[in-house]
Amino acid sequence: MNPNLTLLQPYPFQRLRDLFKGITPNPDYKPINLSIGEPKHATPQLIKDALVDNLAGLANYPTTIGSGELRNAISQWISRRYAIPALNPEKAILPVTGSREALFAFAQVIIDKSKSNPVIISPNPFYQIYEGAALLAGATPHFINTLPQNNHEMDFSSVPEEVLARTQLAYVCSPGNPSGKVMSLAQWQTIFELSDKYGFVIAADECYSEIYFDESNPPLGALQAAYQLGRDYKNLVVFSSLSKRSNVPGMRSGFVAGDERIIEAFALYRTYHGCAMNPAVQAASVAAWNDEQHVIENRKLYTQKFKDVTPLLTDVLDVALPDAAFYLWAKIKNQNVSDTEFAVQLHRDLNITVLPGSFLARDAHGINPGKNFVRMALVASYDECIEAAHRIRQNY
């Protein structure tokens, strides 16, 4: 067995199951699950129709690089969304089977284990794939704590120079999971300059980029930031997905785009990795990337939920509307109750499931930055989210 497997921690949802073991939720309440970021809005009919209409593609082996039609659709979407020149669909774009597997596989391509003690930088709290990818690639994770007093931003100035000198890859998530924080142009400039100086690759996780609350102010993207700063895309690769944007997490469809040299190497790796996208899914993905109206309607649903739920919780939780994404990153006001205890109380007494913030973070630099927070994914129906907020408000 790969000895690095022993370094992996249980996934947050396994820890949650263990935490709730032996607890019987209050049967007087209908269960409401706000723990997992799984979209629950309906999948658009145009995507389902495209999937069904292209089932004949199941008779063919798909290519790793995907169809030209799909790569062109992605290139055109990136250009429209971020107001940048279209990327070369042959060299700068690679369809992937969801951003999760691509984020993991990417580290296996980038990390050079012949160099002494390579480092992967990650935010903390963070999407747990970053840590697993680092450990199984033979790298050491270095966490940057994102704290309320720093506006939940990644402060790269906190990273010692000797760590930066060994850094080969930095995972950056904007909009962030769990805080929903969107990186500014000045923050992107800082990380680009550090990448230039130390030579590390930037993996920009943008799977929440299309869930935001002001149609006139979409989140800034990494490619967009580079373009606005007059840069090329050297050592920059972005990861995006249809799962949240189009409510198709089961399709496992996304893309990576950016530095053509890196995309070429990643494509070579994936040829052997065996992760080509189903031809019917490719066709449905083309339909999804080519249509924006269903995305606008999807955002309206989230906007209404966040607008109405957030103020209901402010007596119990220190919480505010995030920049983007579909999570409330809520601090527990009662300092005598830990995040795990609060999650147990909600599950046991109110039949509401949330995720303790400490499960999404690691002890780093003397603290666990997720401690005393809970993550609430407002993915359930409007009525369920409102009901959950009322239960919490009335009982705590």
C-alpha positions, -999 to 999 in steps of 0.1 A, spaced: 0 0 0 10 36 -6 22 46 29 9 81 23 -27 67 26 -21 66 64 -18 104 64 -53 110 51 -79 121 76 -115 109 75 -136 130 51 -158 156 69 -190 138 62 -176 105 76 -166 125 107 -202 139 108 -217 104 106 -194 93 135 -204 124 155 -241 116 151 -237 79 158 -263 67 184 -282 100 182 -319 99 173 -332 131 157 -364 146 171 -392 128 151 -415 159 155 -395 177 129 -390 168 92 -353 164 85 -335 193 68 -300 187 55 -278 218 51 -245 200 55 -234 191 20 -230 214 -9 -251 194 -33 -273 215 -55 -310 206 -51 -326 229 -77 -340 211 -107 -317 202 -136 -327 224 -167 -348 205 -193 -325 216 -221 -296 197 -205 -317 166 -199 -329 167 -235 -294 170 -249 -283 141 -227 -311 119 -240 -307 130 -276 -271 119 -276 -273 85 -260 -260 70 -292 -226 83 -282 -224 56 -256 -213 33 -284 -180 52 -288 -149 56 -267 -145 92 -258 -112 110 -263 -94 125 -233 -93 160 -248 -131 159 -255 -149 170 -286 -140 201 -305 -176 214 -300 -173 211 -263 -139 228 -261 -152 256 -284 -183 261 -262 -161 263 -231 -137 288 -248 -166 310 -259 -182 309 -224 -150 319 -207 -147 348 -232 -183 360 -226 -182 355 -188 -149 372 -181 -146 397 -210 -113 383 -222 -101 371 -256 -111 335 -264 -86 309 -253 -72 285 -278 -97 256 -275 -71 231 -288 -43 240 -264 -56 259 -235 -88 240 -225 -93 205 -213 -127 190 -203 -127 171 -171 -150 148 -152 -159 173 -126 -135 198 -109 -130 175 -78 -111 147 -96 -92 173 -117 -81 192 -86 -68 160 -71 -51 147 -103 -35 180 -109 -12 178 -79 0 144 -92 12 161 -124 27 193 -109 47 180 -79 83 171 -86 93 148 -57 129 149 -68 131 183 -52 136 185 -14 103 186 6 79 201 -19 51 223 -5 15 228 -16 -2 259 -2 -39 258 7 -64 280 24 -76 269 59 -106 261 61 -105 244 28 -120 219 3 -105 186 17 -94 174 -18 -65 199 -16 -49 182 14 -54 147 1 -39 157 -33 -9 172 -16 -2 142 7 -7 115 -20 16 136 -44 43 134 -17 41 171 -8 37 189 25 6 210 29 11 245 42 -21 262 54 -29 299 53 -56 305 79 -84 326 66 -98 344 96 -127 369 102 -102 396 113 -85 393 79 -119 393 61 -114 356 54 -87 364 29 -56 343 21 -27 364 34 4 352 15 26 376 35 22 351 64 41 324 45 78 322 54 102 327 25 118 293 30 83 278 26 76 298 -5 110 287 -19 98 251 -17 63 257 -29 54 241 -62 16 245 -62 -9 268 -45 -46 260 -43 -67 292 -43 -105 290 -40 -125 321 -51 -154 324 -43 -142 306 -13 -155 274 4 -168 279 31 -166 317 34 -178 327 0 -150 353 -1 -141 366 -36 -105 376 -42 -98 412 -54 -76 422 -83 -49 434 -58 -49 400 -41 -45 383 -75 -16 406 -83 1 396 -51 -1 359 -58 9 363 -94 40 382 -84 49 355 -58 43 328 -85 67 347 -108 93 350 -80 92 315 -67 79 296 -98 49 278 -83 18 269 -102 -16 284 -92 -46 261 -92 -76 285 -91 -108 266 -80 -137 285 -93 -165 260 -90 -187 286 -72 -181 314 -96 -217 314 -110 -235 316 -76 -237 353 -67 -263 379 -57 -257 409 -79 -262 404 -116 -242 435 -123 -212 424 -103 -201 388 -110 -170 375 -91 -137 383 -106 -120 352 -121 -83 344 -122 -79 345 -160 -98 378 -160 -75 392 -133 -44 382 -152 -58 398 -184 -67 430 -166 -32 431 -152 -17 428 -187 -3 393 -180 -3 360 -199 -15 328 -182 19 314 -173 17 290 -143 -21 297 -140 -48 270 -144 -84 275 -135 -109 248 -126 -146 252 -132 -177 230 -132 -213 227 -143 -223 211 -110 -233 242 -91 -238 265 -121 -263 242 -139 -275 219 -111 -260 188 -126 -236 174 -99 -243 139 -112 -231 146 -147 -195 152 -135 -186 178 -160 -161 207 -158 -130 220 -174 -95 233 -167 -81 262 -187 -50 284 -187 -13 278 -192 -10 258 -225 23 241 -214 6 228 -183 -26 218 -200 -5 198 -225 12 179 -196 -21 174 -178 -37 160 -210 -8 135 -213 -13 124 -177 -51 121 -182 -46 99 -213 -32 73 -190 -54 82 -160 -85 70 -179 -110 98 -171 -125 108 -205 -159 123 -204 -189 103 -215 -199 114 -251 -236 120 -241 -224 141 -211 -202 161 -235 -232 169 -257 -253 179 -226 -224 201 -214 -223 219 -247 -260 228 -242 -253 239 -207 -223 262 -215 -242 277 -244 -272 288 -223 -271 315 -196 -308 320 -189 -311 289 -167 -281 301 -147 -297 335 -141 -329 318 -129 -308 296 -106 -291 326 -90 -325 342 -84 -335 312 -62 -303 314 -42 -306 352 -39 -341 349 -24 -330 323 1 -300 342 13 -319 374 15 -346 359 37 -327 333 57 -297 354 68 -316 380 90 -335 352 107 -303 337 121 -285 368 134 -298 365 170 -281 331 173 -253 332 148 -228 359 137 -236 357 100 -238 379 70 -245 376 33 -214 362 16 -198 376 -15 -208 345 -34 -214 307 -33 -242 290 -15 -229 287 21 -235 306 52 -202 305 72 -218 312 106 -200 318 139 -218 305 171 -225 334 194 -227 312 225 -191 308 234 -199 280 258 -210 257 229 -185 243 205 -192 238 168 -195 200 172 -219 204 202 -240 229 183 -242 205 153 -253 177 176 -279 199 193 -294 209 159 -294 173 147 -308 158 179 -333 185 189 -344 201 156 -335 174 129 -313 199 111 -279 188 98 -251 213 95 -213 208 92 -190 218 121 -165 243 109 -136 225 126 -142 195 103 -133 217 73 -100 230 88 -68 218 104 -49 230 135 -23 253 120 -2 281 134 -17 275 169 -54 275 160 -82 257 141 -98 286 121 -130 266 117 -135 263 154 -169 277 166 -182 280 131 -208 259 112 -212 257 75 -248 258 63 -254 250 26 -286 267 15 -292 242 -12 -326 228 0 -359 243 -11 -368 279 -1 -394 266 23 -370 241 40 -343 268 44 -368 292 59 -382 265 82 -347 256 94 -339 292 102 -371 296 122 -364 264 141 -330 276 151 -341 312 159 -370 299 181 -350 273 200 -315 289 206 
